Amino acid sequence: MKDIKETRERINEIDKKMVKLFEERMAEAKEVFLYKRENNLPIFDKEREDEVLSRNSELIENKEYLKYYEEFMENLMNTSKKYQEELKRIDETPRSSSLKIIHVNTDKEYDILVGKNILKNFDKFTHINRKVLLVTDENIPRKYAKSIEKESKELFYYVIKPGEKSKNIDNYKAILELMTNNHFSRKDVVIALGGGVVGDLAGFAASTYMRGIDFYNIPTSLLAMVDSSIGGKCAIDFLGIKNIVGSFYQPNKVIIDIDTLKTLPKRELYAGLAEAFKMALCFDKELAALILRDPNIIDNIDKVIVSSINIKKRVVEEDTYESGLRKVLNYGHTVGHAIEAIESPKILHGEAVALGMLYASSKEVCKLINLFIAKYSLPKPKELDKQKIMEFIRHDKKSSQDRIDFIYLNSATNFEIKNITLKELEDRL
């Protein structure tokens, strides 16, 4: 009998060869698709599949493996068909000048689609002919779900009340119960249609049900479009602590229809703009200038969204699990999250972040932040209750052994990640 280590090394070598052969086979599958497209032929050809399976099965010498080989080949052919169907969907996608496709490559690759009125073509971008759980909130117009209803095999709704308080363990549990009671499998899908709260809750449920099922995110708030829908962070609040229970779980696709912002109140739009301004101050002076100087930023909101996504894409591709550069995206959040927790629901997340940035910036940067606050009518700074603020910060995920990673901006795009004591932070307040 061979040594187990030697056997595993042999399996590893065989797997390497199979990877190369798989890539070659998929490349040929693409050529087959191109031929079928040119000649208007269907993707599925049962006669051809039966012939391939029959011919290759005869080559199996050890008949003990035969049924496993047939199952392997069926799965392989299904994978090829799935790939060809995806190529067909992309090929048929309306190529309007407004549609932009941003490819994200982290531990899982996916596309972010940005365009106007693209939800009506939802079926062109996704494959959801299966059970679908659509998580949304009471404020989201039902018309946005029409194309999802049309495409899904069986659709279940879970509707929450708007606001951070809905991101709780009770809603999380209810979503899991709904999926379990309706026999959702790993082949089914969860779709988030709404703002950051909906995306966080739905994404976390998708990441934990059966150890992870497919997840599509359709953000309808500016805050979610530029920030929370990208990068894979999803979580719920617990014991009054924001995002304390969660995971990193990348979506299969993010679909951003800019037209959904038309129903968004101006205050929420400007609060979302604060997150874009945060990223711009850290990484993109041109975007920061556009947000500060444009007399009607709504006319350029698509540019703000795409630029913000590209900033975050670069950051999360370099540091998916927030061990280095991605920490910079927490600029303004250490104090901002505490302000939000104390003042909620009177203050929105983006508004709290804008205030939080003032405690993490030089005088030069504070001038820019105050200009932003004034231009977009965000809440003005006021004296903080230091004791309450520090109580929330001690529970911050970035806090460890009375120290915390604190992002400080010396000037636009000139940031530092400082590891400071909680006492130093308290003195800063």
C-alpha positions in Angstrom: 0.0 0.0 0.0 1.3 3.5 -0.9 2.2 6.0 1.7 -0.7 8.6 2.1 1.6 11.5 1.6 2.9 10.1 -1.7 -0.6 9.3 -2.9 -1.8 12.9 -2.1 1.2 14.3 -4.0 0.3 12.2 -7.0 -3.4 13.4 -6.8 -2.1 17.0 -6.6 -0.1 16.4 -9.8 -3.1 14.9 -11.6 -5.3 17.9 -10.4 -2.8 20.3 -11.9 -3.1 18.6 -15.3 -6.8 18.5 -15.0 -6.9 22.3 -14.4 -5.0 22.9 -17.6 -7.2 20.5 -19.5 -10.3 22.2 -18.0 -9.1 25.6 -19.2 -8.4 24.2 -22.7 -11.9 22.6 -22.8 -13.6 25.9 -21.7 -11.8 27.8 -24.4 -13.1 25.4 -27.0 -16.6 25.7 -25.5 -16.4 29.4 -26.2 -15.4 28.7 -29.8 -18.5 26.4 -30.1 -20.6 29.2 -28.7 -19.3 31.7 -31.3 -20.0 29.1 -34.1 -23.6 28.6 -32.8 -24.1 32.3 -32.5 -23.0 32.9 -36.1 -25.2 30.0 -37.4 -28.2 30.7 -35.1 -28.0 27.3 -33.4 -29.3 26.5 -29.9 -26.8 26.0 -27.1 -28.3 22.7 -25.9 -27.8 19.8 -28.3 -29.0 16.6 -26.6 -28.0 14.3 -29.5 -24.5 15.6 -29.4 -24.3 15.2 -25.6 -25.6 11.6 -25.7 -23.1 10.8 -28.4 -20.1 12.2 -26.4 -21.2 10.4 -23.2 -21.7 7.1 -24.9 -18.4 7.3 -26.9 -16.2 8.3 -23.9 -17.9 5.9 -21.5 -16.6 3.0 -23.7 -13.1 4.2 -23.0 -13.4 3.5 -19.3 -11.5 0.3 -18.6 -12.3 -0.1 -14.9 -16.1 -0.5 -14.9 -16.2 0.3 -11.2 -15.7 3.9 -12.1 -18.2 4.0 -15.0 -21.2 5.5 -13.2 -18.9 8.1 -11.5 -17.4 9.0 -14.9 -20.8 9.5 -16.4 -21.9 11.7 -13.6 -18.6 13.7 -13.9 -19.1 14.2 -17.7 -22.7 15.3 -17.2 -21.6 17.9 -14.7 -18.8 19.0 -17.0 -21.2 19.4 -20.0 -23.6 21.3 -17.7 -20.8 23.7 -16.7 -20.0 24.2 -20.4 -23.6 25.0 -21.2 -23.8 27.4 -18.2 -20.7 29.2 -19.5 -22.2 29.4 -23.0 -25.4 30.8 -21.6 -23.5 33.4 -19.7 -21.7 34.4 -22.9 -25.1 34.6 -24.7 -26.5 36.9 -22.0 -23.5 39.2 -22.2 -23.7 39.2 -26.0 -27.4 40.1 -25.8 -26.9 42.8 -23.2 -28.1 46.2 -24.5 -24.9 48.2 -25.1 -26.2 51.7 -24.3 -23.6 54.4 -23.8 -24.7 54.6 -20.1 -23.9 51.0 -19.2 -20.6 50.4 -17.5 -19.3 47.1 -16.4 -16.6 47.1 -13.6 -14.9 43.8 -13.0 -13.9 43.1 -9.4 -11.2 40.4 -8.7 -11.0 39.5 -5.0 -11.2 35.9 -3.6 -14.2 35.7 -5.9 -14.6 37.5 -9.2 -17.8 39.4 -10.1 -19.1 42.3 -12.1 -20.6 45.6 -11.0 -23.1 46.9 -13.7 -23.8 50.6 -13.6 -26.4 52.2 -15.9 -29.7 54.0 -16.3 -33.0 52.1 -16.4 -31.1 48.7 -16.5 -33.3 46.9 -14.0 -35.9 46.3 -16.8 -33.2 44.1 -18.5 -32.4 42.2 -15.3 -32.9 38.8 -17.0 -30.0 39.7 -19.4 -27.5 40.0 -16.6 -28.4 37.1 -14.3 -29.4 33.5 -14.1 -32.2 33.2 -11.6 -34.5 30.5 -13.1 -34.7 28.9 -9.6 -36.0 29.7 -6.1 -35.4 33.3 -5.3 -35.6 35.1 -1.9 -36.0 38.8 -2.5 -35.1 40.9 0.6 -36.3 44.5 0.4 -37.8 47.2 2.6 -41.2 48.9 2.8 -40.0 52.1 1.0 -38.8 50.3 -2.2 -41.2 50.7 -5.1 -42.6 47.3 -6.2 -42.0 48.2 -9.8 -38.3 47.6 -9.3 -39.0 43.9 -8.7 -41.1 43.2 -11.8 -38.2 41.8 -13.9 -37.1 39.7 -11.0 -40.6 38.3 -10.6 -40.7 37.5 -14.3 -37.4 35.7 -14.4 -37.5 33.7 -11.2 -38.8 30.1 -11.0 -40.4 30.7 -7.6 -40.1 34.0 -5.7 -40.4 34.6 -2.0 -40.4 38.1 -0.5 -39.0 39.2 2.9 -39.8 42.8 3.6 -38.3 44.8 6.5 -38.9 48.2 8.0 -36.5 50.9 6.7 -33.6 51.8 9.0 -30.7 50.4 10.9 -32.8 48.8 13.6 -34.0 46.2 11.1 -30.5 44.8 10.8 -31.1 42.6 13.8 -30.9 38.9 14.8 -34.7 38.5 14.7 -34.9 39.4 11.0 -31.8 37.3 10.3 -33.4 34.3 12.0 -36.7 34.9 10.2 -35.0 34.9 6.8 -33.2 31.6 7.6 -36.5 30.1 8.7 -38.2 31.2 5.5 -35.5 29.6 3.3 -35.4 26.4 5.4 -39.2 26.0 5.5 -39.4 26.4 1.7 -36.6 24.0 1.0 -34.0 26.4 -0.5 -30.9 24.5 -1.6 -27.4 25.6 -2.5 -28.5 26.1 -6.1 -31.0 28.8 -5.1 -30.4 32.5 -4.7 -30.8 35.5 -2.4 -31.3 39.0 -3.9 -31.0 42.2 -1.9 -33.1 45.1 -3.3 -32.6 48.3 -1.3 -30.1 50.3 0.7 -27.2 49.2 2.9 -29.3 47.7 5.6 -31.0 45.4 3.2 -27.7 44.4 1.5 -26.0 43.7 4.9 -28.9 41.6 6.2 -29.5 39.6 3.0 -25.8 39.1 2.3 -25.1 37.8 5.8 -28.1 35.4 5.5 -26.8 34.2 2.1 -23.3 33.7 3.4 -24.4 31.5 6.3 -27.3 29.5 4.9 -25.9 26.1 3.9 -22.4 27.7 4.3 -23.2 30.1 1.4 -25.6 30.3 -1.5 -25.7 32.7 -4.5 -26.2 36.4 -3.7 -27.1 39.3 -6.0 -27.0 42.9 -4.7 -29.2 45.6 -6.2 -28.5 48.8 -4.2 -31.0 51.6 -4.5 -29.4 54.2 -2.2 -26.4 56.3 -3.1 -24.7 55.2 0.1 -25.0 51.5 -0.8 -24.1 52.1 -4.5 -20.7 53.7 -3.7 -19.8 51.8 -0.5 -21.6 48.9 1.2 -22.6 46.9 -2.0 -18.9 46.5 -2.9 -16.2 44.5 -1.1 -18.1 41.7 0.5 -18.7 43.0 4.0 -22.1 41.9 5.4 -23.3 41.9 9.0 -26.1 42.5 11.5 -26.0 44.6 14.7 -26.1 42.8 18.1 -26.5 44.1 21.6 -26.5 47.7 20.3 -23.2 47.3 18.6 -23.1 48.0 14.8 -22.0 45.2 12.5 -20.6 43.1 15.3 -21.8 39.8 13.8 -20.9 39.3 10.2 -18.8 37.9 7.4 -16.9 38.7 4.2 -19.0 37.3 1.4 -18.7 38.5 -2.2 -21.8 38.8 -4.3 -22.3 37.0 -7.7 -23.1 40.4 -9.2 -24.0 43.9 -8.3 -26.5 45.8 -10.4 -26.7 49.6 -10.0 -29.6 51.3 -11.7 -29.0 55.0 -11.3 -32.7 55.7 -12.1 -33.6 54.3 -8.7 -32.1 57.4 -7.1 -35.0 59.4 -8.5 -37.2 58.2 -5.6 -34.5 58.8 -3.0 -35.1 61.9 -0.6 -32.5 64.6 -1.1 -31.3 64.3 2.4 -30.4 60.5 2.0 -28.8 61.3 -1.4 -26.5 63.9 0.3 -25.8 61.5 3.2 -24.6 58.9 0.7 -22.5 61.5 -1.0 -20.6 61.8 2.3 -19.2 58.3 1.8 -18.1 59.2 -1.7 -16.5 62.4 -0.4 -14.7 60.3 2.3 -13.1 58.0 -0.4 -12.3 61.0 -2.6 -10.4 62.8 0.2 -8.4 59.7 0.8 -7.7 58.7 -2.8 -8.9 61.0 -5.5 -8.4 64.8 -5.4 -10.3 65.3 -8.7 -13.4 63.6 -7.4 -13.2 65.6 -4.1 -13.1 68.8 -6.2 -16.0 67.8 -8.3 -18.2 67.0 -5.3 -17.2 70.4 -3.6 -17.5 72.6 -6.7 -20.2 71.2 -9.0 -23.2 73.4 -8.7 -25.6 70.5 -9.5 -23.9 67.3 -8.6 -27.0 65.2 -9.5 -26.1 65.8 -13.2 -22.8 64.1 -12.6 -23.9 61.5 -10.1 -23.0 58.6 -12.5 -19.4 59.9 -12.6 -19.4 60.1 -8.7 -20.7 56.5 -8.5 -18.2 55.0 -11.0 -15.2 56.9 -9.6 -16.1 55.8 -6.0 -16.6 52.2 -7.1 -13.2 52.2 -8.9 -11.5 53.5 -5.7 -13.1 50.8 -3.5 -12.4 48.2 -6.2 -8.7 49.0 -6.1 -8.6 48.9 -2.3 -10.5 45.6 -1.8 -8.6 43.9 -4.6 -5.4 44.7 -2.7 -6.7 44.0 0.8 -9.9 42.0 0.8 -10.0 41.1 4.5 -9.0 44.6 5.9 -5.5 43.8 7.2 -3.9 46.9 5.7 -5.0 49.4 3.1 -8.7 48.7 3.4 -8.6 50.1 6.9 -8.3 53.5 5.3 -12.0 53.2 4.2 -12.8 53.4 8.0 -11.7 57.1 7.9 -14.4 59.0 9.9 -16.1 55.8 11.1 -14.5 55.4 14.5 -16.2 58.5 16.0 -18.9 58.5 13.3 -20.3 55.1 14.2 -20.5 56.2 17.9 -22.3 59.4 16.9 -24.7 57.4 14.8 -25.4 55.0 17.6 -26.1 57.8 20.1 -28.1 60.1 17.8 -30.0 57.4 15.7 -32.6 57.8 14.2 -32.2 61.6 14.1 -28.9 61.3 12.1 -28.1 59.2 9.0 -25.0 57.1 8.6 -23.3 59.3 6.0 -24.1 62.4 8.1 -22.4 60.8 11.2 -19.4 59.8 9.1 -19.0 63.4 7.9 -18.9 64.6 11.5 -16.6 61.7 12.4 -14.1 62.8 9.8 -13.7 66.2 11.6 -12.1 64.4 14.6 -9.6 62.5 12.3 -8.3 65.4 10.1 -5.8 68.3 10.1 -7.2 71.9 10.1 -6.6 72.0 6.3 -8.8 68.9 5.7 -11.4 70.1 8.3 -11.9 73.2 6.1 -12.8 71.0 3.2 -15.2 68.9 5.3 -16.9 71.9 6.7 -17.4 73.2 3.1 -19.0 69.9 2.2 -21.2 69.9 5.3 -22.4 73.5 4.5 -22.9 72.9 0.8 -25.1 69.8 1.3 -26.9 71.0 4.4 -25.6 68.1 6.6 -25.9 68.4 10.4 -23.4 70.8 11.9 -20.8 69.7 14.5 -21.9 70.0 18.1 -20.3 69.2 21.5 -20.1 65.5 22.1 -20.8 63.5 25.2 -17.3 62.1 25.6 -18.3 59.3 28.0 -21.0 57.9 25.7 -18.8 58.2 22.6 -16.0 56.3 24.3 -18.4 53.6 25.6 -19.3 52.8 22.0 -15.8 53.0 20.7 -14.6 50.4 23.2 -16.9 47.9 21.5 -15.5 48.9 18.0 -14.3 46.0 15.9 -11.1 48.0 15.3 -10.4 48.3 19.0 -8.1 45.8 20.7 -6.5 45.8 24.2 -7.2 49.5 24.8 -5.7 50.5 21.4 -7.4 51.2 18.1 -6.4 51.6 14.4 -7.3 55.2 13.7 -7.2 56.8 10.2 -5.9 60.3 10.1 -5.8 62.6 7.1 -2.9 65.2 7.1 -4.0 66.6 3.7 -6.1 65.4 0.8 -4.9 61.8 -0.2 -2.2 62.0 2.5 -3.4 59.5 5.2 -1.9 57.7 8.1 -3.0 54.5 9.9 -2.2 55.3 13.5 -2.4 52.7 16.2 -3.3 54.8 19.3 -4.5 54.2 22.8 -8.2 54.8 23.7 -6.9 57.5 26.1 -5.3 59.3 23.2 -8.5 59.1 21.3 -10.5 60.4 24.2 -8.1 63.4 24.5 -8.7 64.1 20.8 -12.4 64.4 21.4 
